[in-house]
Amino acid sequence: MFMSKRAQMRARQQQRKRRRRLTTIGVVAAVAVALAALVIRQSSKPVGEIVAVESAAKPYADGRALGPIDAPVLVQDFSNFT
């Protein structure tokens, strides 16, 4: 079957558009896969040695007061949690 010149040109343009669209989709997909691989690689790196910190007793803590008695600031809190 023979096509007119105009129809052949239109078919070539559509083929170019299709090829350009597929190339764009391929490039975007490749970049997305590369970024995903980079993120996964970064998140799977070891963090290093984990050190447990021992809790130390707070100075002057008797359950009701915290800090030295002669501190320049005194904060009193009266609360009722019932």
Secondary structure, DSSP 8 states (H G I E B T S, - for coil): ----HHHHHHHHHHHHHHHHHHHHHHHHHHHHHHHHHHHHHHHTS-------------TT--SS--S-TT-S----------
